[in-house]
Amino acid sequence: MKMMTRTKRRKENGMALLLTLFTLLLLSALGLFMALSSDTETRIDANYGGNLRAYYAARSGLEEVRDRVKYQSSQGGLSDLLPQDVAGKSGGVLYILNPAPGEVVDPIDTHSLYFDDELCHDYNSGVAMGTKCTTVPGLSGWSLPAQASLAPSAGPLGYKWIRINMKTNRIAAPYFVDQTGKTAPLDTRVCWDGQTEQLSPGGTSAACDANGMQTVYMLTSLAVVPSINGLNGSRKLLRFEVVAPSIRPPGAVTIETSGTPMASAGTLTSTLTTGDGIPLTAIDGRPHTLDGTLSTSNQCSSVASLATNSNQASTQLQQALDAVRQGIVQTANASCKADGSGLGGNTCTPALWWVRGTDSNPRFAIDNTNGNTNTGTSSVEGAVASDDNRSIDVMDTTRSYTNLNLAAPQLYAVTTSFAPHIPAVTMPADATAPFIGNQGNQTDASIYQAAPAQIVQNEIAAVQAFVATSVDQANYFAAPSTNLAMTYGTRSNPVVVVVTGSGLKLQNTTLTGFGILVVPNGMEINNATLQWNGIVVVQGTGGKFVIGAGANGFINGALLLQSGSAMNLQTTASGSNAFRLLYSCEAIDLAFSSRPFKVVATSEVSF
């Protein structure tokens, strides 16, 4: 019997559907992953692009201001509007604003979207580093009137604001200029001597340019780039440390010494010599314009009339200035009676009468002893005796000639009239004095001694470097003294002139120019005219800068005498300043006008 079996088949209906659904789920997940990945990449690209745009927006603002600080506000610049004190003090901050159309940008409003939340770290606010600022200085007037940007606000590189303030040792932290931040107050200004950063030595003036250096400024730029959805996107805060390309000599006349110890002060060749009488040359450390008139802007500080960088040179300059005083007093006492009439056949000029005075006894004695002797007083005593028939010990009744103020403009008086004790004088409209300017830091107020000593050397080295890089340029001229043109350069095109050969002797001729004049082995001006706006550098050991008889004109800028050079001023009893050595930061800057502000350092903050 045949038995038959039936195999029961499993049901497989719906399996294809499950596979299809699984495949669709897998593809959907893959698609979703790709979509998310694409969106992430888009966001990354957008963030990168936003950061990049914000960076260049902030950078464009820094470059704009870096250019504008070179020239004055009358030309769209900022040089005469810059802060004159550190942040946190009155007028210590200047903002340049760049709002979009219809937008309000106020960096000092704590509720503003563009509030400056980094400013508090630039002054003594007490806010810890790394913490955003929420307050502004409490002192009234701490911010100068804001200025407008020259950049197109609707353009792709529109930043919001730029802040300008002086760099201090506090801002340099933790990389303090003095390495430790303990040798001077943290808010001490940081200066540039032409080669390196130095802390301002302070003294009679904390300003860098009053101490022979340039001010280092901090430029801080904020840029905000909105995201695609209109909310705030990328923000960049960039900073430049900038300094002017030019120099700021510590004196209208700056004498460099090598710094090598001398056996005695007498061996030092950087000196000043004059004869008797009032110097024909006025050395004026007050800032002047390119026209030679006193500046009314705050573009720079006054400097001392004379500056050097060694104790030996300062001592010898002191002795030389006392010799000038003695010569003036001796001439005055030998030339004038108390009533202003001449004595002994000599002419009593208005200036000499002012020095002598209207009392029976002259105002000053011609010897600086303790009153026991009076070398060279016979003419003075004779003057008194012939005036009132009395014999008087001058040293007992008058002051030492060393007290004569060489910064007194009365020494160039044009007319006088009698007044008790001291005659009343009339001075010219552009009155100056033999030695006038900012108070120095030595016993004689006309002298400033730079500390450290290399400041003067670095300033001169900066000029030499500029001259070296100007070789083969269209504005560079090198020629022997016998082949010089009469005029070099203009206000709009300053030049570099290097005299080759043994030196420069100007006689019965005229030389005018704008820029830098470099003279080796000495320079003499006799019966000639020199009118130079900018910097004159006299090089060479044993060389001299001599302003002799018949010299007239001016150096409007600065005179730099390198190590070994000496200075000789012609003097006269007439009391007229035929030649002027005027300090002018405007003329100095003109010589370097082809160079932009130097960027010393940069930093960046992103948030």
Secondary structure, 3 states (H helix, E strand, C coil): CCCCCCCCCCCCCCHHHHHHHHHHHHHHHHHHHHHHHHHHHHHHHHHHHHHHHHHHHHHHHHHHHHHHCCCCHHHCCCCCCCCCCCCCCCCCEEEEECCCCCCCCCCCCCCCCCCCCCHHHHCCCCCCCCCCCCCCCCCCCCECCCEECCCCCCCCCCCCEEEEEECEHHHHCCCCCCCCCCCCCCCCEEEECCCCEEECCCCCCCCHHHHCCEECEEEEEEEEECCCCCCCCEEEEEEEEEECCCCCCCEEEEECCCCCCCCCHHHCCCCEECCCCEECEEEECCCECCCCCECCCCCCCCCEEEEECCHHHHHHHHHHHHHHHHHHHHHHHHHECCCCCECCCCCCCHHHHHHHCCCCCCCEECCCCCCCCCCCCHHHHHHHHHHHCCCCCHHHHCEEHHHCCCCCHHHHCCEEECCCCCCEEECCCCCCCCEECCCCCCCCCCEEECCCCHHHHHHHHHHHHHHHHHCCCCCEEEEEHHHCCCEECCCCCCEEEEEECCCEEEECCEEEEEEEEEEECCEEEECCEEEEEEEEEEECCCCEEEECCCCEEEEEEEEEECCCCEEEECEECCCCCCEEEEECHHHHHHHCCCCCCEEEEEEEEEC
